[in-house]
Amino acid sequence: MTLDVVTDHDEAHPIIDTHCHQPTEEFLHTAGGQMMEDAAKKFGAEMETDTYENLIEEYHEAGIGRAVLLGWDAETNTGNPPVPNDYVAEIRDEYDDFFVGFASVDPLKDDCVQEAERAVRDLDLSGFKFQQIAQGFDPSDPEHDDLWATIEELGVPVVFHGGNSTLGAGAPGGRGLKIKHGNPMLIDDVAAEHPDLQILIAHPAFPWEREQLAICQQKGNVYMDLSGWLPRYIDEQVLHYAKTLLKDKVMFGTDYPMISPGEWLDQFAELDFSEEVQRKILWENAEEFLSL
């Protein structure tokens, strides 16, 4: 099954995936390591690496024309090497008509503010991605305020992780990862104190879906995407808000390579979304958020 709105969209409005990871060794094995293998088992996915050419071909077959490629640095909390921002910029440059590059900085590193400035000013990356559970930090803690103020001043958006994480799932102690850092209420503090910081909360924030919906409704600078979950498993209240009160603030995302874009879109086609709302979720909201 394929969405009519997907097949009929014009070249000026390609579908945009707001949440794409590298399908390569750099992310899956080096940065992700054992905790990523735990996640893959939960998703029923394989930890097989692939090329960017195959990724782009798979996306184009699904009608997707752009994807936000996310950096990753959780080195302090996990001990795993990061996906360097320079690498993200290199891939962005090589496939600049497809990828929008987002940096990652480790908030627990002493040079995180300087690295954030370098990522935007020197590497020309378009935003930042944080995974608070993997990185082991509370975004509302005042010790991170300089980082949020710097990103706010740089004028680029930020993606925060929302909800539980399958990283480390099933392992003793969850490999030490603490899911409390994924509570979107911690992001609400950041949004309130930095009103010019544009924030995208990734994923329907299980088990805090209602909190996330409330934040997106109340904070004009907070948005959310539907990545990390296939549509048939997304909470009904999230879907209801996506087609009504929050139709201008919800975006499409996959969490590739954990979720196939084609499978996600096929399941989305089975939902009762109007063509207007489909367009908003699949590309219009992301175009505005990313200033494309």
N, C-alpha and C positions, 0 to 999 in steps of 0.2 A: 504494500500500500504506500502511496506517495501523496503528500499534500499538494492540492492544486496550486496553492499559493507558492509552493516551492518551485514547481515546474513553470509557473507563469511569471515569476519575478523577472524584472529586466536587469540588464547588466549593471546599471547604476546602483542597484540595491541588492547586493549579494547577501545571503544569510551569513551571520557573524557568530562564531563560537567564542564566548568570552572566557573559556577555561580549558586550555590545551597544554599538556605537558609534553616533554620530549619523549619519543618512543625509542630512545637510544640508550647506550651504556651509561652516558653521563648522568641521566636521571634515574633510570630504573634500578641500576645495580650499584653505581658509585655513591650517589646521593641518597638513594632510597634504601639500599641494603636489605637486611633481614626484615625490617619493619614494613618495607614495601612488598616483600614476598608474602607477608601475613595479609596485607590488603588484597593482593591479587587472588589469594585463596578465597577470601571472603566474597570477592566479586565473581569468582569462577573464571578469572582471566589468567592468561599465561604471561610469564615474565620474558617473553621473546622480544628481542630488539627488532627495530625496523628502520627503514630509511625515510628521510623527509620527502623524497619523491613519491614513495608509496603512500605516505600520509596525505599529501596534497591530492594525489589521484583519488584516494578514498573519499576525501572531503568534496572534491569537485563532482564525483558521481552522486553524492547526496545533495548537491545543490548549494554547497557552502563555499563562499568565496574569500572569507577572511577568518583568521583565528588569532586570539591573544595567546602568545607563547610565554609561559611563566617561568621566571627564574626560581631558584631554590637555594636557601642557605639556612640550614638548621644545625650547623657544625657544633656550636657550643653545647647544645642540649643532647645531641645524638652521637657526636664524634665522627659523623660521616662527612666527607668533603662536600662542598657546595657545587651546584651548577653555576659556574662563574658568570657574572654579568657580561663580561667580555665575550663569552661564548654565545650568550643569548643575542647580543648585538651582532655578532658575526653571522649567525643563522638568519636573523632578521634582514641583514644586508643582502645575503645571498638569495633570499626569497622575499624581497621587499614588497612585492605586489600581493603577498598572501599573509605574512605574519606581522602582527603588532607586538613588539617586544616589551615585556614587563620585567623589571629588575626584582631582585630579592636582596634584602640586607638582614643580617642577623642582629636583632635588637640587643642581644647580650654581648656583642663585641664593642670594644671601646671606640672603634672607628666607624660605627654604623652611620652616623650623621655625615661624615666626610664621604663615605661610600655612596650614600644616597645622592649627594650633590654631584659626585663624579658620574654616577649612572645616568643622570639626566643631562648635565651640562657637557660632559665629554663623550658619552656613548649615545646620547640622544634617545634613550629608552623612554617609553611613553607612560610608565606608571610603575607601581610596586605590588608585589604579592607577599602576604604574610600568612603563615600557617602556625597559629599560636600554640597548637597542641604539640606539633613536632618541634617547634622552636622553644617551647617551655616558658612562655611569658604571658603576663596579664597586660593587655593593651591599655587598661585604665590606670595602671600604676604610674604615678607622676614621674618616675625615673625615665619614662619613654616620651615625655612631653616634648623635649627638644627635637626628637625625630619626627613627630607628627607636625610640629610647627614648621620644620624644614621642608617637609613634603608639601604642606599647605602653601608655603611660600613659593616652592618650585612650580606650583600650579598644575600638577599631574594627579590623576586618580590613584586610589589604592584599593586592592582587593584583600579582604580579610576572610579567613576561613570561618564558616558558621556551622555549629553543631558538633556532633560526635565525629570521630575519625576511625576508619578501619585500619589505619596504620598501627601495627602491633597487635591487631585483634587476635584473640585466642592464645597469645603467648603469656607465660606467667608474668603477672603484673602489667600486662600490656606493654612490655618493654620499657616500663617506667614513664610512659606518656600519660599525661593527666588531662582528661576530657573537659574538666571545668574551664580550661582556657578557651574552649570553643563556644562558651555561652555568649550569645550576641548582646546580652545586657552589658558586657564589658566594653563592647564597641559603642554602645549608646553614649557612654561617657566621653569617648573620643569625638563623636559626632557633635555633641553638645558644646564641647570646649573648642572645637575647630570647625566652625560653620562653613568655611570656604573649602574644606577638604571633602572632595567627592569620594564617597565610599561605596564599594560594591561588596555585599556579603555573599560569598560563594556558598551554594548549596541550600536546599530547604533544611533549616537548622534543627534537625531531629536531635534531641527531644524537646527543643525550644522553638518549635515552629511559631507558636502564638506570640512569643516575645519578639521574634524577628519580624513578623507581620506588623506588630504594634510599632516597632522602631521605624520601619520603612514608611508607615503611614504618618508618623508624627514628625520625623526628621526629613526635611526637604533635601538634604544632601546624602541620604542613604538609599541604596537600591539593593536588589538581590538577583541572583541567577538561579537556574534550575539544574545546575550541573551536579554530577555525583549520584544522581538517582534516575533510573528509567521512569518515564512518565506514569506507568501503571502503578508504581510504588509511591508516588508523591502524595502526601496528605491531601485529602479532599478540600480542607479549608484553604490550604495554600493555592490549589487550583482555582477555587472560587475567588479568592482575592486577586489572583493573576488575571482573571478575565473581567474583574469589576474595579474595585477601589484602587488596586495597584497596577492596572494595565499599562501605565506609563512608566513603571519602575521595575518591571521584571524582565529578565533577559534569558536567552538561550545559552546553555553551556553544556559540555559533555563530561569533562574530566578525562579526556583521551590521554593515554590509550586504555584506560580502565573501562570506558564505555564507548561503543561504536556510534559515530554520528548517524549512520543510516538507521540503526536499530532505534535510537532515540527518536528520530524524526518519524519513523513508521508508527511508533506508539503514540506520539503527539498527534498524529493524524486521526487517531481513534477518539480523541477527546472533542468535546463540544465547544470549540473555540471559534468565534466569528473570524472571518477573513481579516477584518480590521485589527483584532487583537493578535492574530497570528503574525501579521506584519510587524506590529510593535514588538512582540517578544523575539521574533526571529532576526530582525535587523534594525528597525527604526530606533528603538530605545538605546541599543548599543552604539549606533552611529552618533547619537547625541552625546552619550556618556563619554565615548572615546574621542569625540571631536573629529570624526572621520569626514 
